[in-house]
């Protein structure tokens, strides 16, 4: 008889504990329901990056005039700019631009000063 009573008490305690756990989870869910959405609709909305963002370098090959400012401002002299002087128009023509992202520290100076 005693085992039966303790079994019912344990069952009651477990039931109360489970109900409390479900109630706490439900309260957390409801607290998140009142918040503004965090996600953005990517193709239509752009995420504003911080000023000190250190991510992949975005380079536009068509706009480069081969001035090599990016090489001079890079702390580790990483960008490799290959160009050829067009004698008839007296301008540089960009042949190749490459950055080894395994060595790059992603400071963004090359993009900022370009």
Buried (B, 14 or more C-beta within 10 A) or exposed (E): EEEEEEEEEEEEEEEEEEEEEEEEEEEEEEEEEEEEEEEEEEEEEEEEEEEEEEEEBEBEEEEBEBBEBBEEBBEEEBBEBEBEEEEEEEEBEBEEBEBEEEEBEEBBBBEEEB
